Amino acid sequence: MRYQNSTYQHYKGNDLLFLMNNTAFGYSSMMAYSVYYVFPFLLFLRIFMKKEDAAYITRKKYRSEIFIEKIREIVLFSFLFAFLYIFVNCLWTFCIVTASYSKGQFILFSILNMLGISLFYVSIGIVFLSIGIKFFQNTALFITAIFIGTWCFLDKTVFNPVWTPLKDLVILAQFLDNKLDFSGLMSIYFRQLCIVGILYIIASFLFKRKEFI
């Protein structure tokens, strides 16, 4: 983060704050969320999730128990990952930025942003889980990361005028720019929850047909 935002240090006040957290190329940009942070998120998620060895599988009476536990792990780690991002962003911002926004305001905006990106990473985690049903986890990790990265590229080129979930990764930047109100925030949360729900149904369907070796 220090390297990414060090080029902005000749700016001051609100200008520096907006540049560090803009949606195009800042620490809180759509590209950062969907390209730079996806691989480490998936890498540590894979470590965080329990391995499906024989002892683990035999302790579960129903296949659905394994699936629900996997979803819990994804949700928990997504919120933890988002919290660590918010913590680092706030800490570094307070070290170098003096802006008209109070620390309390920025922390509030960051927490609201954390909830949105947590849902986004829950979606990525479920995609990773679904792909991992047919492939080894290492392969699933790379496929998921490439898929999300390609999606980001297409979002900026082919699908730029059209809404996609990536366009909801703007909560912090839009709050700082006074372009987001409560109803807009709730709409973002609702859309992200719908995506999580759809992916959950698809993953549940695939997991029921998974072969455990």
Secondary structure, DSSP 8 states (H G I E B T S, - for coil): -HHHHHTTTTS-HHHHHHHHT-TTTSTTSHHIIIIITHHHHHHHHHHHS----HHHHHT-SSHHHHHHHHHHHHHHHHHHHHHHHHHHHHHHHHHH---SS-HHHHHHHHHHHHHHHHHHHHHHHHHHHHHTTTS-HHHHHHHHHHHHHHHHHHHHTTTTTS--GGGGTTHHHHHHTT---HHHHHHHHHHHHHHHHHHHHHHHHHHTT----
